[in-house]
């Protein structure tokens, strides 16, 4: 299975988390399902996500620059990097 690994830096974790929690239906329509969230221990505004990717093409469309910019501004995302990955070892 393909996954998406994301690294974010957010202005306010609680604001970002509320926006993330409210977007589960949009994620599902985009072929994504949130699996895990990690938060930096030394920097609590640093966030890592793993999402299952059920439709890579829909996920890529979901990540178009205009939509990402709009949703990032609303959620207070300062930095956002992502990669599609696959597990090769258990």
C-alpha positions as CSV (number, residue, x, y, z in Angstrom):
1,X,0.0,0.0,0.0
2,X,1.1,3.5,-0.8
3,X,1.3,6.0,2.0
4,X,1.9,9.8,2.2
5,X,4.4,11.1,4.7
6,X,3.9,14.8,5.5
7,X,6.1,17.2,7.6
8,X,4.5,20.4,8.7
9,X,5.4,23.4,10.8
10,X,2.3,25.1,12.2
11,X,1.7,28.4,13.9
12,X,-0.7,27.0,16.5
13,X,-1.0,23.2,16.9
14,X,-4.6,23.3,18.3
15,X,-5.8,25.5,15.4
16,X,-4.2,23.2,12.9
17,X,-5.5,20.1,14.6
18,X,-9.1,21.4,14.6
19,X,-8.8,22.1,10.8
20,X,-7.3,18.7,10.2
21,X,-10.1,17.0,12.2
22,X,-12.8,18.8,10.2
23,X,-11.3,17.7,6.8
24,X,-11.7,14.0,7.1
25,X,-14.6,13.8,4.6
26,X,-12.5,15.9,2.1
27,X,-9.5,13.6,2.7
28,X,-11.7,10.5,2.0
29,X,-13.0,12.0,-1.2
30,X,-9.3,12.6,-2.2
31,X,-8.4,8.9,-1.6
32,X,-6.6,9.6,1.7
33,X,-7.1,8.3,5.2
34,X,-5.2,9.7,8.2
35,X,-3.3,6.9,10.0
36,X,-1.0,8.6,12.5
37,X,0.0,12.1,13.8
38,X,3.3,12.8,15.6
39,X,4.3,16.1,17.3
40,X,7.8,17.2,18.0
41,X,8.9,17.0,21.6
42,X,11.4,19.8,21.4
43,X,9.3,21.8,18.9
44,X,5.5,21.2,19.5
45,X,4.7,23.2,16.3
46,X,6.5,20.5,14.2
47,X,4.0,17.8,13.0
48,X,4.4,14.6,11.0
49,X,1.6,12.7,9.4
50,X,1.1,9.3,7.8
51,X,-1.9,8.9,5.5
52,X,-3.0,5.8,3.6
53,X,-3.3,6.6,-0.1
54,X,-6.2,4.7,-1.7
55,X,-6.1,6.7,-5.0
56,X,-2.8,8.3,-5.7
57,X,-4.1,10.4,-8.6
58,X,-7.0,11.9,-6.5
59,X,-4.5,12.6,-3.7
60,X,-2.2,14.4,-6.2
61,X,-5.2,16.5,-7.3
62,X,-6.0,17.2,-3.7
63,X,-2.5,18.6,-3.2
64,X,-2.7,21.2,-6.0
65,X,-0.8,24.4,-5.1
66,X,-3.8,26.7,-4.9
67,X,-5.9,24.4,-2.7
68,X,-2.9,23.7,-0.4
69,X,-2.1,27.4,-0.1
70,X,-5.7,28.2,0.9
71,X,-6.1,25.4,3.4
72,X,-2.6,26.1,4.8
73,X,-3.4,29.7,5.4
74,X,-6.7,28.8,7.2
75,X,-5.0,26.1,9.4
76,X,-1.9,28.2,10.1
77,X,0.6,26.0,8.3
78,X,3.9,27.7,7.9
79,X,5.8,24.9,6.1
80,X,4.5,21.8,4.3
81,X,6.4,19.0,2.6
82,X,5.0,15.6,1.5
83,X,6.1,12.4,-0.3
84,X,4.4,9.3,-1.4
85,X,6.1,6.3,0.1
86,X,5.8,2.5,0.2
87,X,6.9,0.2,3.0
88,X,9.7,-2.1,2.1
89,X,10.5,-3.6,5.5
90,X,8.2,-4.6,8.4
